[in-house]
Amino acid sequence: MRRLESEMKYDRASKGWVVELEGASYIIESGRYFNLYFAEKKVSCRLERDLNWYLVIFGVRYYLHPKK
């Protein structure tokens, strides 16, 4: 399976996070599970939102900061 690299960016218009892969844009909604790769290790995570956006990885919250 071929892995694709992309940045996850905050989109103010949709008030959500967007990933662009091979010319298509995908909105990642709150509660969505996906995989991240760190070096060669695959890690499952979930995107969530309360007052702030964050990723949950192994039960730990990692807060995301949209650029202002």
N, C-alpha and C positions, 0 to 999 in steps of 0.2 A: 504494500500500500504506500502510495506517495504522500508525503506530508507537505502541506502548504504553509508558508509563512505569511503572516499579516499582522497589522497593528489593529488593536481595538480602540476606536475613537468615540468620544461622546458627541452625539449629534443634538444640538440645541433645538432644532426644529421638531424632531420626534421625541425629544427628552428621553433618549435612550442611547444604548451603546451599539455601534455598527462595526461590522467587519467586512472588508472588501476582499473577495477571492476571485481570481480569474475574471475580472470585469463585472462581477455581480456584487451587490450590497446585501448584507444580511443583518437584520436587527435582532439583537439578543435581548430577550425580554426577561424580566424578573422571574426567578424560579427555574430558569433554563439550565440544564446540565450540559457541560461540554468538557473536552479534554484540553489540557495545556501540556506542552513538552518543555521540560527543563533538561538541557543537554539531551540525553537519550532516554530519560525517564518520563513516562506518561503519567499525568496526575489528573484525576477527575475533579471537577470543581462545579460550583453552582453560583450563578449571579443572583444577588438579592438586593432589596432596597427597603430601608425604613426611612429615616431622615436623610441618609446617605447611601450611595451605592457601595456594595462590597462583594468580594468573592469569598466563598466558604470552601476551604481546602483542609481536609482532615479535621473538620470541626472548628477550625480557626478562621476568624474573620480578617480579611485583608481589604482595607478601605481603598476605594478608587477615588481619584480626584480629577474631575473634569477640568480642563484648562479654562481659565477665565478670560 
